[in-house]
Structures are given as C-alpha cells and as structure tokens.
Amino acid sequence: MDAKGKLQFSGPLGIYLLLVAVTLAVYWPVMRCDFVNYDDPVYFTANPHVLAGLTSGDVRWAFTTSYASNWHPLTWLSLMLDAELFGKGPAGPHFTNLLFHTANTVLLFLLLRRLTAAIWRSAMVAALFALHPLHVESVAWISERKDVLSTFFGLLVLLFYVGYARRVTSDGWQVTRTEITPQPSPPRVTCHASLFYGLALVFFALSLMSKPMLVTLPLVMLLLDWWPLQRVTSGKWQVASVRNLVWEKIPFFLVSVISCVVTFIAQQKGGAVTALTRISLSQRLDNAFVSYARYLGKAFWPNPLANLYPYPGNWELPLVVFSVALVVGLSAIAVLLARKFPFGFTGWFWFVGTLVPVIGLVQVGIQSMADRYTYVPLIGVFTVLVWGLGAVCAGRRVPGPLITFLAMTVLVACAFRTRDQLRYWQNDETLFRHTLAVTKNNYLAYNNLGTWLSKKGRITEAMDCFHKSLQIKPDDSDVLYNLGNAFAKLGNWDEAINNYQRALEIIPNQPDILDNLGFAFAARKQFADAIVCFEAALKLDPDSADAHNNLATVLFIQKKLDEAIRHYREAIRLMPDDPQFHSNLGDALVKQGQTAEAVRCYQAALQLKPGDAKIQAKLQALGMPVSN
C-alpha cells in the first residue's frame, strides 16, 4: 500500500500476487488434461484405497503399505482427499497439483527474500521455477503429486531453518554476523530458535513421507550456512564452526538415513531396484555424469522434452569424457571462487547434491533421467544464473530497463514453451506419440500407447504398438500381458492364454496377469484352471475386486452359490461403484431365493448405471416397476 492506501504492485505483495496469477494462467490448460496410463492407474484410477476416500481403513493402509514400491503415506492421503472432495475425475487432482506448484513458487520467493533481502533477484528465481518447461511433468502428471507435495514441505523446512538460524546465538552474539570472532562454541539455542528448529525437523519428516527425494536437504542447509546466512566463521576457527554447524543437523541426518533405509526396502520389495548384474557400476557412473550434463543442457534449451528417456545401455565415450570434464570443472570453479562468488558455490552444489538420490547410482526404474527430477535441483542453477548475471550487470552498469527487458523475454519464452509442453499431456495418445517422436527405442512408450489404443477399441493399431515394443525388448512381461489382453478382446483365447503364460514365465506371481489368465480359461470353459488362477491372484492381492468377481462368477456357474455370494460381496466392498458387481450379486441371490435383497442389488446397480436395459429387465422379471 502507498500513503493513500492504494495497492502498489512494485512491492513484495504485488510480486506475490503476480507470481500466483501468472503461474495459474500459464498452467490452467492442465485442468483439461486426462489421466495417463503411466502410474496414474496405480496412484488413482485403479486404486480402490484411493478412490474410497479418507476412510479409517484406507488411512491405515496409507501408513502401512509399500505399494508402488514406495512408502509415502502423505501422498496417498492427499490423493484420497482429492477423491473425497472432487470424485474420480482428473480435474480435481490436476487442480491440487497446480495449487501446490503455485504455493511452492510463493514459498520459494519468500525463502529467498528472507535469506538475501534481494527482492527482484528472488522474484526472478521464483518466476523461473514457476514457468520453466522442465517442471511441466511434476505438475501435469497426477502421479507426481509426491513431487510437488514433498517440495512444499521441503521449502517450509528451509523457511523454519532460516528462522532458527536467525535466532540462535553463540557467546551472546548472532552467528549470522561475518566479522572474525574467537573460536565458536556450539550455538546456544534460544526458546524461539528451539521452536523453529523443531518445526523444521517435523516438516522434514513430512517431506520425506511424501517422497524421499529430499534426503539431502541437510546438506542444502549447510550450503545456506555458507551463503547467504554466512554462519561459517572466517579465519583459523573455520573448521570448528563447520563442525558445530554439522553437529546441529545430526537429527536431520538421522531422519534422512531412516528414510533411505525404508525407501530402499520398499523399492527392493516392489522389484523397482535394478541389480548390478543388469546395469554395471561403471554404466551407472557414466550415466550419472551424462545426466548432469543433459539436465544442464535442458535447463538452458528445454526442447525436446519427453516423459520417459530410455536407458541407453552404454553412452559414447566422447560424451562421457565431456560430461565428466563439465561436472568436475564446474565443481572446481565453484570451490575456487567460493569466497568471491559464494552464491555460485551454494547454487551449484544445491543442484549437484539434490540430484544425487535420483542420479542413478541406485537405479530405480528404467529411465536414464527424468524431467521431474529437476523440480528442486534447478533452484540452484537459477540462483547461480540470476545472482551471477546480476553481479555482471551491476559491474558493467547495464541500464535497468534493458535488464528488465531481457528478464521478461526469458520468462515469456519459458511460459510459451511450458504451454506448448502442456498440450502433450492431454491424453495418452498425445503424450506417448510425442515421446516416440523425440526418443529412440522407447519400448515403454509403445506399450503405453498400445494400451490406450486398445481401451479405445483400436485393437489393430494397439497390437502393432505391442509388437514394436517386443521387437525392442522381447522379454517384457507387461507388453506380453497387454498383447494377451488385445487378443482377448478379439476373442482369440488361445493366443491370449499363450501371451499370459509367457508373461508369467518371465515374472511369476503377477496377480493381474493371473486374473486375466483365469478369465481366458473360463471363456474356454476350463473352469478348474480358471479357479486355480483366480485363487492364486487373490493370494497375492486379496484386495483385487476384479479377481473376487471373476472367481464368484465361475463358482456361480458351478452352482456353488454360498461361495459365489461371499466373493461378490467382497468385490462390492472393495469397489462399491461398479454396477456389474451389484447385478451379479443380485443374480446369485435370486438363485438362492433371496428376492428382496436381490431387488436391492439391482436397484443399486441401476442407480450407478441409469437406464441399463438388462438391469431393468431383471427387476421387471421380479415384478418390480422400473421408472424411466
């Protein structure tokens, strides 16, 4: 506000509002995007625990499961809340992702402003964070709720840590002062500082319970101690001051270690960790250095981008040598110029350090790199660029209007490129056709595109995608499973069974494959084989509503009505919104003479699927009127 009470958009409040408005405006098309068949079924569309909302049992499940090869209960809870508030459509989860990204932008500006008091430089870093195209994946992909959520808590960690660092004292003076002092003793923590420290530790735990990406955040705190907090004492007592700063972060390091152990166990249990026999240590090191170089390249020229970059096997030696020289060289420069340009040291090692958990030394998944992994690390790169160019412009006395023009040009370019990248996330077809156009040997993109085409009834096109995927990787069980599903839709049960069995030979004990194999056996009236498959699927996944329904149907055909009714009821408990389950239970109850309850089942089915002629006919056969 100015002296007359009018709102001035040149001040911090105006910047906050402008950051919010621009972020929402640029990303608003995400509200029209659909789910994608890449983890979204696991995290939302086919997850009965999430779709049921915040029930006591599902909340307990969120804290006890390692489903999706991770332990991130807060991510599950946030998605459950989406289902509770917005239903099963994609708009609600997309909106929540966008809100978190917007909040993260505001928090980043607030953090940098409190750290440095440099309003416009802080605003530029926050704007780059908001609009950079590499961040589209984290916002537009519903399954990456864990990314925006963990970052939200992570930025709160740093904000409260700054509050702690500004208040903690040592020998009666503020440790943020820069003059040379006697040898520092361990900081004396005031009451307010203790509160801020405790809140930072709590939010750190919450961040790791959303996604274990930020396990290196204690190292970021140490970097901030160097610049801009300037908590490292100059002169001969520097080692002692660093030791004290490390010591005060021991609780944070312990939480990181616990998170790493839990995450490794969950990912190994889920089969997500790739063994050294498949990707050697030397290959991982090569890919790590090349990935650092590629991330930097895409930070400056974010085109083309893809939602999956396949692992190449072996990188060409010249590229590896160049990447190693680049990373080592920039690291050496950051160290040598740490006193003259402290922001360069902090920013560069922020980038390097926060990428360590996902750089591939412990390979999780099949990707060589991923755009979403840059969500937090690029803050370091943006900081180096903005403060570095700011120092150059100040030294050369570049006119303010020219600086503003150049900054706006960069931000507008980012905004347009982000809008362009968002359109690929409309649906599976646009996403995976684009991915195939900009990557090579991407068998997973062929598989995911084929799955979408199959769901749309374009079976011939789908099978062509599956065959191309198998040409790249012949032993992929998921592709064989999906090819079996395509044959099943054509009624070619022999080929469906053949592909399901081949998939199970590669990776045994897959409940979905066993369920569909049982369905194929049932279609060929091989009921004994079908029951074996359904029971095996349920032993592996007792919460499979589809397997309960399929087993119940076979038992119903065999006139084992009591068992059939029990499994139908369990299917409905797990997925109460499926009209076919209610109708099937009604059929079994009619056979047992329980007409009144059968009528209630048919009526429930009709409420879920109004106007269904088959369900209406069943009610009419029981003498019940059907309203149109």
Secondary structure, 3 states (H helix, E strand, C coil): CCCCCCCCCCCHHHHHHHHHHHHHHHHHHHHHCCCCCCCHHHHHHCCHHHHCCCCHHHHHHHHHCCHHHCCCHHHHHHHHHHHHHHCCCCHHHHHHHHHHHHHHHHHHHHHHHHHHCCHHHHHHHHHHHHHCHHHHHHHHCHHHHHHHHHHHHHHHHHHHHHHHHHHCEECCEECCCCCCCCCCCCCECCHHHHHHHHHHHHHHHHHHCCCHHHHHHHHHHHHHHHCCCCCCCCHHHHHHHHHHHHHCCHHHHHHHHHHHHHHHHHHHHCCCECCCCCCCHHHHHHHHHHHHHHHHHHHHCCCCCCCCEECCCCCCHHHHHHHHHHHHHHHHHHHHCCCCCHHHHHHHHHHHHHHHHHCCCCCECCEEECHHHHCCCHHHHHHHHHHHHHHHHHHHCCCHHHHHHHHHHHHHHHHHHHHHHHHHHCCHHHHHHHHHHHCCCCHHHHHHHHHHHHHCCCHHHHHHHHHHHHHHCCCCHHHHHHHHHHHHHCCCHHHHHHHHHHHHHHCCCCHHHHHHHHHHHHHCCCHHHHHHHHHHHHHHCCCCHHHHHHHHHHHHHCCCHHHHHHHHHHHHHHCCCCHHHHHHHHHHHHHCCCHHHHHHHHHHHHHHCCCCHHHHHHHHHCCCCCCC
